[in-house]
Amino acid sequence: MISHFFIKPQKTNYYPVRIYVDASNTCNLRCPMCPTGRGETQIERGKYFMTFDIFKKIIDEVGEYLFEVDFYFWGEPLLNRDIFNMIEYAHKRNIRTRISTNFSFTVDFDRLIQSGLDEIIISCDGASEETYKIYRVGGNFQKVLRNMKLLADRKRELRSKNPEIIWQFLVMKHNEHEISKAKKMASEIGVKLRLLPIRAGLGPDIINDHKENKYISWLPKKITRYNKDGSRKFRIKSCLFLWLQTFVNADGSVSPCCGAFYKKDDMGNVLENGLQNVWNGRKYQLARAVVKNKLINENIICSECVRRGYFIDP
C-alpha cells in the first residue's frame, strides 16, 4: 500500500497480493452488456477453461505472497470441472478465495462447502422472474433462489461458517423498484444482499464515459456511479491494479485490469516466463509510468484512463 500511494515504482520488488483467475471464459448466460454474453470473448480469445496445471504453476510461484484469489473475470467459474481442486489448493496455502457465479445450474453443494471457499457471490439482478430475465438472459430465477436456499441450509447442516453467501444485486433502471423486495427475500433465505450500481458497459466499454456509452439506457436513477452530466461520482488517487493486483486469463495471459479486454492489451503470459517476469515486464513498467506521470499519449490502455480523468490530480 505504501508503494501504491507514495512511491509508485515502475519496477516492484514484490508480487501482487491479490489475483483474479479466470477459470473459464465461457458462460451459460447471455447478459447483453457482457462481452462474453454477446459472444465477443470467444471471438477475441477463443474458448478456454483454465487447467489445474496452469493454476498450480501460478500458486506455486506466488502463493506465499497472496492474500486472496478471486475466481472470476470473463466467464462462469463453476463450469470448470477443476474449480474445486483449484479452491482447495489455494485454501491449503491459507489464501482467501472468492467466486462470483450466476448459480443458474445444478451445483454440488457439499463439494463447494468442503473445498474451503471463503465467499460466494451470486449474481441475481431482480426479485421476480420477469425482472431477472431482462438482463440475465438464459438464466432461471427460481433455480438461482432455490440454489441459494439449499446452499444456506446445507451450510447450517454441516455447521460450516464458510462460504459466506452474498446475493449480489446489480441495480439497473428496470430493477431498482424491487430492491425492498429483494432485501426481504434475502433475509428470509439467510444470505447477505449486496447492492451495486451497474456500470455503463463492461469489458471494452468500461472505460467509456457515461454520456458517450451505448448502454446508458440501463443505468438506474437513484443508485448510480454517475452524475447527471455523465461524469463519475468517484475518482481514485491511483490504480490499485498496477501495484497490488493482476488478472490471469484462462489461457495464462495476463491483463492489467477488468477493462483490458483485447489481447493487444495483455501484459504477457505466465506460461512463458512466470508471473514475476510479466509483473515487472516492459508493458507493466510502462503502464505504471503512465499512471504515475499522467501520460496520455502512450500506446497502452492505461493512457485512456489518464486521459479520461479517472485519477485525482496530484
C-alpha positions as CSV (number, residue, x, y, z in Angstrom):
1,M,0.0,0.0,0.0
2,I,2.9,2.3,0.7
3,S,4.3,1.5,-2.7
4,H,0.9,2.2,-4.3
5,F,0.1,5.5,-2.6
6,F,3.5,7.1,-2.2
7,I,6.4,5.5,-4.2
8,K,4.7,4.2,-7.3
9,P,7.9,2.4,-8.7
10,Q,7.9,1.3,-12.3
11,K,9.5,-1.9,-11.2
12,T,8.4,-3.5,-7.9
13,N,10.3,-5.8,-5.5
14,Y,7.2,-7.8,-4.6
15,Y,4.5,-10.0,-6.1
16,P,0.8,-8.9,-6.4
17,V,-1.1,-9.7,-3.2
18,R,-4.4,-10.4,-5.0
19,I,-5.1,-12.1,-8.3
20,Y,-8.2,-12.6,-10.3
21,V,-8.2,-16.0,-12.0
22,D,-10.5,-16.6,-15.0
23,A,-11.2,-20.3,-14.5
24,S,-13.5,-20.2,-17.6
25,N,-14.1,-17.6,-20.2
26,T,-17.4,-19.1,-21.3
27,C,-20.8,-18.8,-19.7
28,N,-24.2,-20.3,-19.8
29,L,-26.0,-16.9,-19.9
30,R,-26.2,-14.2,-22.5
31,C,-26.1,-10.9,-20.5
32,P,-26.4,-8.1,-23.0
33,M,-23.7,-5.8,-21.5
34,C,-21.2,-8.5,-21.0
35,P,-18.7,-9.3,-23.9
36,T,-18.9,-13.0,-23.0
37,G,-22.7,-12.9,-23.1
38,R,-22.5,-11.2,-26.5
39,G,-20.1,-13.9,-27.8
40,E,-17.2,-11.4,-28.2
41,T,-14.9,-13.1,-25.7
42,Q,-14.7,-16.3,-27.7
43,I,-14.1,-14.4,-30.9
44,E,-11.3,-12.4,-29.3
45,R,-9.6,-15.1,-27.3
46,G,-11.1,-18.4,-28.2
47,K,-12.9,-20.7,-25.7
48,Y,-10.8,-21.7,-22.7
49,F,-11.1,-23.5,-19.4
50,M,-8.0,-23.0,-17.2
51,T,-6.3,-26.2,-16.5
52,F,-5.3,-27.2,-12.9
53,D,-1.7,-27.3,-14.1
54,I,-1.7,-23.7,-15.1
55,F,-3.4,-22.7,-11.8
56,K,-0.9,-24.8,-9.8
57,K,2.0,-23.1,-11.6
58,I,0.7,-19.7,-10.6
59,I,0.1,-20.6,-7.0
60,D,3.5,-22.5,-6.7
61,E,5.2,-19.3,-7.8
62,V,3.3,-16.6,-5.9
63,G,1.1,-18.4,-3.3
64,E,3.4,-17.5,-0.4
65,Y,2.7,-13.8,-1.0
66,L,-1.0,-13.9,-1.9
67,F,-3.8,-12.8,0.4
68,E,-6.7,-13.6,-2.0
69,V,-7.6,-15.4,-5.2
70,D,-10.8,-14.3,-6.9
71,F,-12.1,-16.9,-9.4
72,Y,-13.9,-14.7,-11.9
73,F,-13.3,-12.4,-14.8
74,W,-14.9,-13.1,-18.2
75,G,-16.8,-16.4,-17.6
76,E,-18.7,-18.6,-15.2
77,P,-16.1,-20.3,-13.0
78,L,-18.3,-23.2,-11.8
79,L,-18.3,-24.5,-15.4
80,N,-14.7,-25.6,-14.9
81,R,-14.5,-29.2,-13.7
82,D,-11.3,-28.4,-11.8
83,I,-12.6,-25.4,-9.9
84,F,-13.0,-27.2,-6.6
85,N,-9.5,-28.6,-6.9
86,M,-8.2,-25.1,-7.5
87,I,-10.0,-23.7,-4.5
88,E,-8.7,-26.5,-2.3
89,Y,-5.1,-25.9,-3.5
90,A,-5.3,-22.2,-2.6
91,H,-7.1,-22.9,0.7
92,K,-4.3,-25.2,1.8
93,R,-1.9,-22.3,1.3
94,N,-4.0,-20.1,3.6
95,I,-5.2,-17.9,0.7
96,R,-8.6,-16.4,0.9
97,T,-10.8,-17.5,-2.0
98,R,-13.9,-16.0,-3.7
99,I,-16.2,-17.0,-6.5
100,S,-18.7,-14.9,-8.5
101,T,-21.4,-17.1,-10.2
102,N,-24.8,-16.8,-11.8
103,F,-25.7,-20.1,-9.9
104,S,-28.3,-21.0,-12.6
105,F,-27.4,-24.7,-12.9
106,T,-27.1,-27.8,-10.8
107,V,-24.5,-27.4,-8.1
108,D,-22.7,-29.9,-5.8
109,F,-23.2,-28.1,-2.5
110,D,-21.2,-30.4,-0.4
111,R,-18.2,-30.2,-2.6
112,L,-18.5,-26.4,-2.8
113,I,-18.6,-26.1,1.0
114,Q,-15.9,-28.6,1.7
115,S,-13.5,-27.0,-0.8
116,G,-12.7,-24.3,1.8
117,L,-14.2,-21.5,-0.3
118,D,-14.4,-18.3,1.8
119,E,-17.1,-16.3,-0.1
120,I,-19.5,-17.0,-3.0
121,I,-21.1,-14.0,-4.8
122,I,-24.3,-15.0,-6.5
123,S,-25.5,-12.6,-9.2
124,C,-29.2,-12.3,-9.2
125,D,-30.5,-8.9,-10.5
126,G,-34.1,-8.8,-9.6
127,A,-36.7,-10.1,-7.2
128,S,-39.0,-11.7,-9.8
129,E,-38.7,-13.8,-12.8
130,E,-39.9,-11.1,-15.1
131,T,-37.4,-8.6,-13.9
132,Y,-34.5,-11.0,-13.6
133,K,-34.6,-12.4,-17.1
134,I,-34.4,-8.9,-18.7
135,Y,-30.7,-8.9,-18.1
136,R,-29.8,-12.5,-17.1
137,V,-30.8,-13.9,-20.5
138,G,-31.0,-17.6,-20.4
139,G,-31.0,-17.8,-16.6
140,N,-33.5,-19.4,-14.3
141,F,-34.6,-17.2,-11.5
142,Q,-36.3,-19.9,-9.4
143,K,-33.3,-22.2,-9.7
144,V,-31.0,-19.4,-8.5
145,L,-33.2,-18.8,-5.5
146,R,-33.5,-22.5,-4.8
147,N,-29.8,-23.0,-5.0
148,M,-29.1,-20.1,-2.6
149,K,-31.5,-21.6,-0.1
150,L,-30.2,-25.1,-0.5
151,L,-26.6,-23.8,0.0
152,A,-27.6,-21.8,3.1
153,D,-29.4,-24.8,4.5
154,R,-26.6,-27.2,3.8
155,K,-24.1,-24.9,5.4
156,R,-26.1,-25.0,8.6
157,E,-26.5,-28.8,8.5
158,L,-22.7,-29.1,8.1
159,R,-22.1,-26.4,10.8
160,S,-19.8,-24.6,8.4
161,K,-19.1,-20.9,8.7
162,N,-18.0,-20.7,5.1
163,P,-18.6,-19.8,2.4
164,E,-20.2,-16.5,3.2
165,I,-23.1,-16.3,0.8
166,I,-23.6,-12.9,-1.0
167,W,-26.6,-12.2,-3.1
168,Q,-25.3,-9.5,-5.5
169,F,-28.0,-7.4,-7.0
170,L,-26.7,-5.1,-9.8
171,V,-29.0,-2.1,-9.7
172,M,-30.4,-1.1,-13.1
173,K,-33.2,1.1,-14.4
174,H,-35.6,-1.9,-14.8
175,N,-35.0,-3.5,-11.4
176,E,-34.4,-0.7,-8.8
177,H,-38.1,-0.8,-7.8
178,E,-37.5,-4.3,-6.5
179,I,-34.8,-3.5,-4.0
180,S,-37.0,-3.6,-1.0
181,K,-38.5,-6.9,-2.1
182,A,-35.0,-8.4,-2.6
183,K,-33.9,-7.3,0.9
184,K,-36.9,-9.2,2.4
185,M,-36.2,-12.3,0.3
186,A,-32.5,-12.3,1.2
187,S,-33.4,-12.1,4.9
188,E,-35.8,-15.0,4.6
189,I,-33.2,-17.2,2.8
190,G,-30.5,-16.3,5.2
191,V,-28.0,-14.6,2.9
192,K,-26.5,-11.1,2.7
193,L,-27.7,-8.8,0.0
194,R,-25.2,-6.6,-1.7
195,L,-26.4,-3.7,-3.9
196,L,-24.1,-2.5,-6.7
197,P,-25.0,0.1,-9.3
198,I,-24.4,-1.2,-12.8
199,R,-21.5,0.2,-14.8
200,A,-22.2,1.7,-18.2
201,G,-20.9,-1.3,-20.0
202,L,-18.3,-4.0,-19.3
203,G,-15.1,-5.1,-21.0
204,P,-14.0,-2.6,-23.7
205,D,-17.0,-0.4,-22.8
206,I,-16.0,0.0,-19.2
207,I,-13.6,2.9,-19.8
208,N,-16.2,4.9,-21.8
209,D,-17.8,7.9,-20.2
210,H,-21.5,7.6,-19.3
211,K,-22.5,10.3,-21.8
212,E,-20.8,8.5,-24.8
213,N,-21.7,5.0,-23.8
214,K,-24.3,2.9,-25.8
215,Y,-25.6,1.2,-22.6
216,I,-26.7,4.3,-20.7
217,S,-30.3,3.3,-21.0
218,W,-29.6,0.5,-18.5
219,L,-28.4,2.9,-15.8
220,P,-30.6,3.4,-12.7
221,K,-31.7,6.8,-11.5
222,K,-31.3,6.5,-7.7
223,I,-28.3,4.3,-7.0
224,T,-25.7,5.2,-9.7
225,R,-22.0,5.7,-10.2
226,Y,-22.5,8.8,-12.4
227,N,-23.5,12.4,-12.1
228,K,-26.2,13.9,-14.3
229,D,-23.7,15.3,-16.7
230,G,-22.2,11.9,-17.2
231,S,-19.1,12.3,-15.1
232,R,-18.2,9.8,-12.5
233,K,-19.1,10.4,-8.9
234,F,-15.9,9.0,-7.6
235,R,-12.3,9.2,-8.7
236,I,-9.2,7.5,-7.3
237,K,-5.8,8.6,-6.4
238,S,-4.0,6.0,-8.4
239,C,-4.5,2.5,-9.9
240,L,-4.7,-0.3,-7.3
241,F,-4.3,-2.9,-10.0
242,L,-0.9,-1.9,-11.4
243,W,0.8,-2.1,-8.0
244,L,-1.2,-4.6,-6.0
245,Q,-3.5,-6.9,-8.2
246,T,-3.5,-8.6,-11.5
247,F,-5.8,-10.7,-13.8
248,V,-4.9,-14.0,-15.2
249,N,-7.0,-15.3,-18.2
250,A,-7.9,-18.9,-18.7
251,D,-5.1,-19.4,-21.2
252,G,-2.5,-17.9,-18.8
253,S,-2.3,-14.5,-20.4
254,V,-2.2,-11.5,-18.0
255,S,-4.5,-8.5,-18.2
256,P,-3.8,-5.3,-16.1
257,C,-7.4,-4.8,-15.1
258,C,-11.1,-5.6,-15.8
259,G,-11.2,-3.0,-18.5
260,A,-8.5,-4.7,-20.6
261,F,-10.5,-7.0,-22.8
262,Y,-8.5,-7.2,-26.0
263,K,-5.4,-9.4,-26.5
264,K,-3.4,-6.4,-27.6
265,D,-3.7,-5.0,-24.1
266,D,-2.3,-8.2,-22.4
267,M,0.9,-7.7,-20.4
268,G,2.3,-11.2,-21.2
269,N,1.6,-14.9,-20.3
270,V,2.5,-16.8,-17.2
271,L,3.3,-19.9,-19.2
272,E,6.3,-18.3,-20.9
273,N,8.4,-16.9,-18.1
274,G,6.2,-17.0,-14.9
275,L,4.1,-14.2,-13.4
276,Q,7.0,-12.2,-11.9
277,N,8.6,-11.7,-15.3
278,V,5.2,-10.4,-16.6
279,W,4.5,-8.3,-13.5
280,N,7.8,-6.5,-13.9
281,G,8.0,-6.7,-17.7
282,R,8.2,-3.9,-20.1
283,K,4.5,-3.3,-20.5
284,Y,3.8,-3.3,-16.8
285,Q,6.6,-0.8,-16.2
286,L,5.3,1.4,-18.9
287,A,1.8,1.3,-17.5
288,R,3.0,2.3,-14.1
289,A,4.9,5.2,-15.5
290,V,1.9,6.3,-17.5
291,V,-0.3,6.4,-14.4
292,K,2.3,7.9,-12.1
293,N,3.3,10.7,-14.5
294,K,-0.2,11.2,-16.0
295,L,0.9,10.4,-19.6
296,I,-1.9,10.5,-22.2
297,N,-0.2,9.7,-25.5
298,E,1.5,6.3,-24.8
299,N,0.3,3.3,-26.8
300,I,-1.2,1.5,-23.8
301,I,-4.7,1.2,-22.4
302,C,-3.7,2.9,-19.2
303,S,-3.3,6.2,-21.1
304,E,-7.0,6.1,-21.8
305,C,-7.8,6.1,-18.0
306,V,-5.5,9.1,-17.5
307,R,-6.9,11.0,-20.5
308,R,-10.5,10.5,-19.2
309,G,-9.6,11.9,-15.8
310,Y,-10.1,8.8,-13.7
311,F,-7.3,9.7,-11.3
312,I,-7.2,12.6,-8.9
313,D,-4.6,15.1,-9.8
314,P,-1.5,15.1,-7.5
